[in-house]
Amino acid sequence: MLKLLKKLFYLLFMLALISIISFLAIHSAPNSFFAGGELNPNMTKEAIEQLKAVYGLDKSLSVQYMDWIVNIFTLNFGVSFVSGQDVSSEILKRLPVTLAMNITALIFVFVISLYLGIKSALSYEKKADYLIRQISLISFSMPSFYLALLFIIFFSLNLNLFPIAGLHSIEEKEGVYYIADMAWHLALPISVMIFVGLGSMIIYIRSLTLEILKSDYYFFALSRGFSKKTLLRFYILPNLIPPIVTLLGLSFPGLIGGSVILESIFGIEGMGQLFFMSALSRDYPVIMGTLMITAFLTLLGNMIADLVLLKLNPYMKRG
């Protein structure tokens, strides 16, 4: 219970620190949402000052930050400068798509990399090991935006198997066909996320497995004549899962960050696209809202990974 309270305190502290740094960085950036109005001859300085007063931008940064923090406790991230809609509703509208993409990609990355990493280690210096290492190196060095464009050209334009962009191509908004249509549209971006995320994970699991295969307890179990399935189930996997869970918790921010690029390329109305468009237009409330939600999800993912490790590793409970 004490460790859980410490984790919660750490989460709140990091959120506060991230909010201060993000707020200062955003407001220190050149130009602003009203830069276009300042260049417009039909827009008077008085009108611009009135708009700043409406959105509270005429106050000092410290007052603006304190007002924003107070509103956050009621999940009120303000009103978008561009759309005029509530930021919280816009984020909640786009959050499920981004979460679905990232969680699906994370699950597939875990399963595929676990299989290929162990397969590569068990086939050390053989053809399978060489092939898997080449795949992991290509994955590790492949930029997500470049692979996304290749997938669009090959699978969408040439083969016409998947749609180029968007989330839906049917009018119905519920039912099996609606879900299947969404899955059809998300197949390419999720595939890109999976392939890009495999490289480092396969190499990491392969190296961990090789260390286990060289350990004394593995040689002792091997000398007792245990089958390969028994060795895999009781000696390799239990020692692999804890460090993999840690790595998955650390890789979650990278997946969320990658969704900004992929959602923009594939025209997916998720949090990544929302953040990208709001950054271009200097929409401060939306930028801060998406940053804080992303930071919260990232810290929550790491916290869940730590709690899972406490269950998997009994020695951590004694620390």
N, C-alpha and C positions, 0 to 999 in steps of 0.2 A: 504493500500500500504506500509505503514511504517513497519507494522508487517511482511509483506512478505519479505521486504528487510532485516529485522532482522533475519528471518528464513534462508535466503540465506547466510547471513554472518556467522551465527552459523554453517550451513552446511559446508562451506568452512573452517572455523576454525577447526571443528572437523576432517575433512578429512586431514588437514595438521598435526594435532596432532597424528592421527592414523598412518599416513605415517611415521612420525619420530619414534614413538614407535615400529612399525612393522619392519622398516628398521634396527633399532639397535638390536632388539630381534633376527631377522633372522641371521644377521651377527655375533652375539655373540654366537650363538648355536655351539656346538662342531662339528667337522668334516666339510667338505665342499664338493662341487661337485667334486673337484680334489683329494679327499682323496683316492679314488680307484687307481688313477694314481700314487700317491705317494707310494703306496704299490706294484706297478707293477715294477719288476726289469727291464723290457724293456723300461720303461718310465723315461727318464732322467730329472734332475732338470731343465735343460735349456728349455726342451720342455714344462714342466709344467709352467714355468715362461712366456714363449711365449704365451701359451694359456690364462693365466691370463691377459696378456697385451692386447690380442685380445678382451677379454670381459670387459676390463677396471677394473679388480679386483686388479690390481697392484697399483691403486691410493689410497689415503686416503679415509676413510669413508665419510668425509664431502664433498670431491670432487665427489665421487660416488653418494651421495645423491643429490647434486645440479644438476649433469648431468641428473639424473633420473627424478627429478622434472621438469626440462626444457623440457624433452622429453614427459612428461605426458600431457602438454598443447596441444600437437599435437596428443594425444591418441597413442603415441608410447611407449609401455611398454618394448621394447627391443626384443631380440631374445632368444628363449629357448635354454638352454645349451644341452638338451637331443635331441630334434627333429630338432633343427636348424631352425625352422619356426618362423614367426612373432607371438609374444605373443597375440597381439590384435586380429589377425585372429582366433587363437585357442580359445580364450575366446568367441568371437562372434559366433563361430561355436557351442559352447556348452551351451551358456547362455540361448537360448530359451527353451531348455528342462528343465533346472533347474527352470526357471521362471514359466513355465507351470505347473510343479509339485507343486511348492509352492503356487502359486495363486489359483490353483484348490483346494488344501488341505485347504487353508485359507477360501475359500468360503464355503466349506462343513462343516468345523469346526464351522463357524459362524452360519450357518442355523441350523445344528443339535443341537449344544449346546444351542442355543436360545430356540428351541422348548423343549428340555429335561429339561433345567434349569427352564423355566416357568412352565412346567408340574409338575416338582418335587415340586416347591414352592406351587402351587395351590393344590397339593395332600399331603400337609404337614402331616407327620407321618402316612401315609397310605402305602399300598403295593407298589404303583407306585413310591412313594418317596423313599422308602427303596431300590427298585430295581435300580433306576437311580443313587442313591448314591453309591451303590456297583459297578456299571459299571464305574462311574467316579473315584472311588478309584483305581480300577484295571487299568484303563487307566493312571492315574496319576503315579502309581508305576511301570508301565511296561516299561522296556528298549526297545528302538526302534530296536536295533540289534537282541535282543532275539525274539521279536514278528515277525520280518522279517524272521528269520530262521524257526519259527513255521509255518508261512504262506507258505513258500517254501515247507516244508515237507508235509503239509496237502493238500494245493491246487494245487501244482505243481507235487510233486512226487507221492502222494497217489491218488488224484482225477484226476490229469492230465488236469486241467481246464485252467491253466495259464502257460506261459513259465517261466523257472527258472531265466533267465537273458537276457540281451540285450535289444535293442530297436525295432528291426525289424526281421521278418522271411521271408519276400518277397523281390524280387529284384526291384519291381517298386518303384520309388522315388517320386511319386506324385499321386493325386487322392484320392477318397473316401476310397479305400481298404488300401492305405498306411496310412492314418490317423487312420482308424479303427484298423489296425495292431499295430500301435504305442500305441493307447489307451489300447489295449489288453495287451501289454507288461508293460505299466505303471500302470495298475490296482492295482497290489499288493503293489508296493512301495507307491503309493498315499494312499491306504487304511491304510497302517501302519502309515503314517504321520497323517492321519485324526484321527485314534483311539488314538494315543499317545497325540495328541493335544486337545482332548475333555475333559480330566479329570479336569484340573484346570479351564477351561472355564465354564463347567457345574456348578461346585461348586460356582464360582464367580457369575454367573447369578442367581443361586438359592438364594444366600444370599442377592443380590440386590433386587430381587423380593420380598423376605420375608420382607425386610425393607419397600418397597413400600406398601405392604399389611397391614402394621401396621401404615401407615401414616394417618394423619387427613384428608387430601384431598381425600384419597381413601375411608375412612369410610363415608365421606360426600356424595361422588358419589354413594356409595353402598346404603346409606339411601334414595337416591332419586329414587331408583328402576331401575337403568340402567342395561341393559343386560350384560352378561359376555363378549360378543364380543365388546361392547362399552367400557367397563372398560379396556379390553385388548388393544384396539386400541388407546384410547385417554388418558389413565391414566398410564398403565404399560409400554407399548413399548416406548413412548416418553421419559420416565425417564430412561429407560434401555440403549437405543442406545448410548448416549454420552460416558458413562464409558466403554462400550463394544468396541467402536471404539478405545479408548485409549489403552485398553488391546490388541486389535488386532495389533496395531502399535508396541507395545512392544514385542509381541510374534513372529513377523516376523523374527527377527534375529535367534530365536530358531529353526524355521522351516528350514532356510537356513543352519544353523549349522548341523541340523539333516540330511540334504540331503547329507552331506559328507559321513556319515556312510552308508546310504541306497544306494546311487549310487555305492559305492564300493562293497556292498554285492550283489546287483542285476546287476552289470556290466553295468550300464547306463553311457553313455559318456556325462556327464554333468560337470558343474563347480566343484561340490563336488568331483567327482572322479579325475578330473584334479588337484585340490588342493592337494588331498591325495597323488597321485603319484609324484607330484613335490616336496612335503615335504619330501618324502622318498629319493629322489635323490638330494635334496638340489638345486633344480633348482630355483635360486633366482629371475630371472625376472618373471617367471610364478607365483611363490608364491606371490610376491608383486602385480602383476597384478590382481590376483584373490582376494586378500585381499582388494585392493582398490575398485574394482568393487562391492564386497559384502558389504563393508562399505558404499559406495555411495547408493546402493539400500536400505540398512537398514535405513540410515538417510533420504533418500527420502520417504520411507514408513512412517516413523514417522512424517515427515513434511506434507505429504498428510493427515495423521490422524489428525494433529492439524488444518489444513485448513478445514477439514470436520467438526470438532468440532466447529470452528468459525461460520459455517453455521447453525449447529444444535442448538447451545446454544447462544442466543442473548446477554446474560449477559457478555460473554467473550469479546465481541466487545467493551464493555465500559471500560474494564480494560486497 
